Structures are given as C-alpha cells and as structure tokens.
C-alpha cells in the first residue's frame, strides 16, 4: 500500500498534512480503551523531544516539565562542548544531563558530533552512531535506546547501521515504510502555536502517536527555536487534552501495537 500525503499551508509556510505529522498510525481492528476518569485514550501518545543538549533544556524546559509531571526525551550530542556554538547557543553541563537522567527523563544519542550522516563514509557513520551510544552510556551509567539523526538526514546505509545499536531512530516529518523509523514534527519560531494545540487534540481523539521536536527555548527565538511563552502554551494544551505523554521509547511501544504496514 502506498500512502501519498499532501501538504498544507499555514501562514507563509508549507507543512505536511496533519495525517503525516501524526504519523498515520491509526490502529485497524484494535479495541482502544478510554480511561473514563481522565479521558485519556490509552493508545494515543505524545512524545516531546529536545535536540542538541542546549542549556535552556535544563534551565527552562526541565522545571516546566516537572511542574506538569511530563516526561520527555533529550537527544544529546555525545562530544558536547562547554563553549557556545556558531549560533551563540550554550549547552548543558554533564551534571545537568546526569540530573535529567536521574529524574527518569530519557537520554538519547544525537550522534557523536552532529554531522550530516549521509555525507560520511560507512566507517564514519559507524563511529558516529556506535561511539556516541557507548560514550553516553559510560558517562551517565544508563542504557541508550534511541537516536535522532542530525538534520533528520539518513539513507539506507545509515538506517542499516543504526539498527545494530538502537531500538528507536527518529527522523523529521516524512513518511517511511521502515518499522524502525519514528517520524516527527519540528517546531519553528513562525509556526502558529494554536495549530500545534489542534494537532495534539486531534492525536488524542484519534488515538495517534505525535512526536514534536524542540530546539532552543528562548525569549529571543531564532528560526528553529520556540519562545518560552509559546512553549508554556503548548504544555497547557497538552495538559488540557489529557493525552498520554511518554518518552520516545515508551511511545514506540504504543506505535508497535498500532503500526499499519505499508507493504
């Protein structure tokens, strides 16, 4: 079965249709039980993911998630630097990341050095995926099950190597037949936050998996960032919807039960 997904326009930006953003993971022939006390659809799941290991993820995101009792997955560049990057962004310290892990937030790999993997040789791809997992596991005494490809970039070679080391791999906003791939929707500064709230509500009502990617959370957001005010609004929409919030690994367990084969 081939699924062709149209795009839709929001403001001046073209986004993939809501069916794609929500991963087209509607369960066929699966009885879904709704908790009458909370209104939560037990086969719906929202995963909040944060890329690059930025300082704002600890100083801003972490306390806001704790306040709502939400979990999340933080994808860390294993060779993370204590110096600002070319955009002036600062990164979490190893102590910050350790605290997140100890507080039961999932830590995932964002590779060793955030290179575009399809530009690398097979040996270099292997190094980025294997050694990042090993370094994070050794540094924080945890198991790493998930990887997010930098820039959402991958091909068959990247995917084949990733299968050797990870249960879950995350791409960005595209339909993929491979069972291993988890697709997701990346927030941008100029996206209408109320549209995101509608997607969250739609996902919950239709028992879907929704994964949202965040980068920096800031009072002065750049293109791929989110303002603090918008982030708080999204958290309120999640809270109001009563959708289950899980890590990538937790939500992928639901994904497996709902997956519709595209063969």
C-alpha positions in Angstrom: 0.0 0.0 0.0 1.4 3.4 -1.0 0.4 6.4 1.1 0.7 9.8 -0.6 0.5 12.7 1.7 -0.4 16.3 0.5 1.0 19.4 2.1 -1.0 22.2 3.7 -0.2 25.8 4.1 0.0 27.6 7.4 0.8 31.3 7.0 3.7 31.6 4.7 5.0 28.1 5.4 4.1 24.7 3.9 3.8 21.9 6.4 3.0 18.3 5.9 -0.7 17.4 6.4 -1.9 16.5 9.8 -2.1 12.9 8.8 1.6 12.8 8.2 2.5 14.9 11.3 0.6 12.3 13.3 2.4 9.5 11.5 -0.7 7.8 10.1 -0.6 5.3 12.9 -4.3 4.6 13.3 -4.9 1.2 14.7 -7.0 -1.1 12.5 -9.0 -3.7 14.3 -7.6 -2.7 17.7 -10.0 -2.0 20.5 -9.0 1.1 22.3 -9.9 1.5 25.9 -10.5 5.1 27.2 -9.9 5.8 30.9 -13.2 7.3 31.9 -11.6 9.1 34.9 -9.0 11.0 32.8 -10.5 11.0 29.3 -7.1 9.7 28.1 -7.0 7.4 25.0 -4.6 4.7 26.1 -3.4 4.2 22.5 -2.6 7.8 21.9 0.9 9.0 22.9 2.7 12.3 22.7 6.5 12.4 22.9 8.3 15.7 23.5 11.9 15.6 22.2 14.6 18.2 22.7 17.6 18.2 20.4 21.3 19.2 20.9 21.5 19.3 24.7 21.1 23.0 25.0 21.4 24.9 28.2 17.7 26.1 28.0 16.6 22.4 28.2 17.8 22.3 31.8 17.2 25.9 33.0 13.8 26.4 31.3 12.4 23.2 30.0 13.2 20.8 32.9 11.3 22.8 35.6 8.3 23.4 33.4 8.1 19.7 32.6 8.4 18.8 36.2 5.6 21.2 37.1 3.3 19.4 34.7 4.7 15.9 35.6 5.6 15.3 32.0 8.4 13.2 30.8 10.5 13.7 27.6 13.5 12.5 25.6 16.6 14.7 25.3 18.9 13.9 22.4 22.5 14.7 23.3 25.5 15.3 21.1 27.9 13.0 22.8 31.0 15.2 22.2 29.2 18.1 23.6 31.2 21.3 24.1 31.2 23.7 27.0 31.7 26.6 24.6 28.9 28.3 22.7 28.2 27.1 19.1 28.2 29.2 15.9 24.7 30.5 16.8 25.8 31.5 20.3 23.9 28.7 22.0 25.3 27.2 25.1 24.9 23.5 26.1 24.0 21.6 29.2 26.8 20.5 31.6 27.4 16.8 32.2 25.9 17.4 35.7 22.7 18.8 34.1 22.3 15.8 31.9 23.0 13.4 34.7 20.3 15.1 36.8 17.8 14.7 33.9 18.7 11.0 33.7 18.4 10.5 37.4 15.0 12.1 37.3 13.8 9.4 34.8 14.0 11.5 31.6 15.1 9.5 28.6 18.6 10.4 27.2 19.1 9.6 23.5 22.0 10.0 21.1 22.2 12.9 18.7 25.4 11.2 17.3 29.0 12.0 18.3 29.5 15.3 16.6 26.2 16.3 14.8 27.5 15.7 11.3 25.1 15.1 8.4 25.4 11.4 8.2 24.8 10.9 4.5 27.9 12.9 3.8 30.1 10.4 5.7 31.6 7.1 4.8 30.3 3.9 6.3 33.1 3.8 8.7 32.4 7.3 9.8 28.7 6.6 10.2 29.5 3.6 12.3 31.8 5.7 14.5 29.1 8.5 15.0 26.4 6.0 15.9 28.3 3.4 17.9 30.7 5.6 19.8 28.1 8.2 20.8 26.0 5.4 22.3 28.9 4.0 24.2 30.1 7.4 25.4 26.7 8.4 26.7 26.2 5.0 28.4 29.6 5.1 30.1 29.4 8.8 31.1 25.9 8.6 32.7 25.7 4.9 33.6 22.5 4.4 31.6 21.2 2.5 28.6 20.7 4.4 25.3 17.9 3.0 23.2 17.1 6.0 20.9 19.0 8.1 18.3 17.9 11.2 16.4 19.6 11.8 13.1 21.1 15.3 12.8 19.0 17.4 10.4 16.7 14.4 10.0 19.2 13.1 7.4 19.5 9.4 6.7 19.6 6.8 3.9 19.6 3.0 3.8 23.2 2.8 4.9 22.6 5.0 7.9 19.5 3.1 8.8 21.2 -0.3 8.4 24.0 0.7 10.8 21.6 2.3 13.3 19.7 -0.9 13.6 22.7 -2.5 15.1 22.8 -0.2 18.1 19.3 1.4 18.7 15.7 0.3 19.2 14.4 3.6 18.0 15.5 6.1 15.4 13.9 9.5 14.9 13.6 11.3 11.6 11.8 14.5 10.7 8.3 14.9 9.1 8.3 12.3 6.4 6.6 9.0 5.8 8.8 6.0 5.9 8.0 2.3 5.4 10.7 1.1 7.7 9.4 -0.1 11.1 12.4 1.3 12.9 11.9 4.9 11.8 9.9 7.2 14.1 8.9 10.3 12.2 8.2 13.6 13.9 7.4 17.3 13.5 9.9 20.0 14.2 8.8 23.2 15.8 9.8 26.5 14.1 9.6 30.0 15.5 7.0 31.2 13.0 4.5 28.3 13.4 1.2 29.2 14.9 1.1 27.5 18.3 -2.7 27.1 18.2 -2.2 24.8 15.2 0.1 22.7 17.4 -2.6 22.6 20.0 -5.1 21.4 17.4 -2.7 18.6 16.4 -2.4 17.5 20.0 -6.1 17.3 20.4 -6.5 15.5 17.1 -3.9 13.0 18.1 -5.6 12.3 21.3 -9.1 11.9 19.9 -7.9 9.7 17.1 -5.5 7.5 19.1 -2.4 8.6 17.3 1.3 9.0 18.0 2.6 12.5 17.9 6.2 13.5 18.3 7.3 17.1 18.5 10.9 18.3 18.1 12.1 21.3 20.0 15.5 23.1 19.8 16.3 26.2 21.9 13.5 27.6 24.1 14.2 31.3 24.4 12.9 34.8 24.8 14.6 35.6 21.5 13.9 32.5 19.4 15.6 32.0 16.1 14.0 30.2 13.1 14.2 26.7 14.6 13.5 27.8 18.2 10.4 28.2 20.3 9.6 31.2 22.5 9.1 30.5 26.2 5.6 31.8 26.0 4.7 29.5 23.1 6.3 26.6 24.9 4.2 27.2 28.0 1.1 27.4 25.8 1.9 24.1 24.2 2.3 22.5 27.7 -1.1 23.9 28.7 -2.7 22.4 25.6 -1.1 19.0 26.4 -2.4 19.2 30.0 -5.9 20.2 28.9 -6.0 17.4 26.3 -5.1 14.7 28.8 -3.1 12.9 26.2 -0.5 10.4 27.5 3.0 11.9 27.4 5.8 9.4 27.1 9.5 9.2 26.1 10.4 8.0 22.6 10.9 4.5 23.9 7.5 4.5 25.8 5.6 5.9 22.8 7.2 3.5 20.4 5.7 0.6 22.4 2.3 2.1 21.5 3.5 2.7 17.9 4.3 -1.0 17.5 0.8 -2.0 18.6 -0.8 0.5 16.2 1.6 0.2 13.2 -0.1 -0.2 9.8 2.2 -1.9 7.4 2.8 -0.1 4.1 3.8 -3.3 2.2 
